[in-house]
Amino acid sequence: MKIAIVICQDIPEVLWNAFRLANMMLEGMEDVTIFLNGPSVKYEELDSTQFPLIELSKIFTLSEGELLA
């Protein structure tokens, strides 16, 4: 199944949960695409120890997920 996740917010917890969900779907052999729109494009600036967005995005792209902005 092909799945697209569209994120339009710059709330770290929202981005973190979206990347976690996408990574879990990739483990289940789904085709997953994340589309970052508006303020969510700057997700790297929101990275923190509580919400490791850069780490999750690397796992996502290395697991053959497609990240669009």
C-alpha positions as CSV (number, residue, x, y, z in Angstrom):
1,M,0.0,0.0,0.0
2,K,1.2,3.5,-0.8
3,I,0.9,6.0,2.1
4,A,1.4,9.8,2.1
5,I,1.7,11.9,5.2
6,V,1.4,15.7,4.8
7,I,2.7,17.8,7.6
8,C,2.0,21.6,7.8
9,Q,3.0,22.4,11.4
10,D,6.2,23.4,13.1
11,I,5.2,21.7,16.4
12,P,8.1,19.4,17.3
13,E,5.9,16.7,18.9
14,V,3.7,16.6,15.8
15,L,6.7,16.1,13.5
16,W,8.2,13.6,15.8
17,N,5.0,11.5,15.9
18,A,4.7,11.7,12.1
19,F,8.3,10.4,11.5
20,R,7.8,7.7,14.1
21,L,4.5,6.5,12.4
22,A,6.2,6.6,9.0
23,N,9.1,4.6,10.2
24,M,6.8,2.0,11.7
25,M,4.9,1.8,8.4
26,L,8.2,1.2,6.5
27,E,9.0,-1.7,8.9
28,G,5.7,-3.2,7.7
29,M,6.9,-3.0,4.1
30,E,4.6,-0.1,3.1
31,D,5.6,2.6,0.6
32,V,5.6,5.8,2.6
33,T,6.1,9.4,1.5
34,I,6.2,12.4,3.8
35,F,5.4,15.8,2.3
36,L,6.6,18.8,4.4
37,N,4.6,22.0,3.8
38,G,4.9,25.5,5.1
39,P,6.6,25.8,8.5
40,S,7.3,22.1,8.8
41,V,10.1,22.4,6.2
42,K,12.3,23.8,8.9
43,Y,12.1,20.6,11.0
44,E,15.8,20.4,11.5
45,E,15.8,23.6,13.5
46,L,13.3,22.0,15.9
47,D,15.5,19.1,16.7
48,S,16.1,18.5,20.4
49,T,17.0,15.7,22.8
50,Q,13.3,15.2,23.6
51,F,12.3,15.2,19.9
52,P,15.3,13.8,17.8
53,L,13.8,14.8,14.4
54,I,17.1,14.7,12.5
55,E,17.8,11.1,13.7
56,L,14.2,10.0,12.8
57,S,14.4,11.6,9.4
58,K,17.7,9.9,8.6
59,I,16.2,6.6,9.6
60,F,13.2,7.3,7.4
61,T,15.3,8.2,4.3
62,L,17.8,5.3,4.8
63,S,14.8,2.9,5.0
64,E,13.7,4.0,1.5
65,G,11.1,6.4,2.6
66,E,10.5,9.4,0.4
67,L,10.8,12.9,2.0
68,L,9.5,15.8,-0.1
69,A,9.4,19.5,0.8
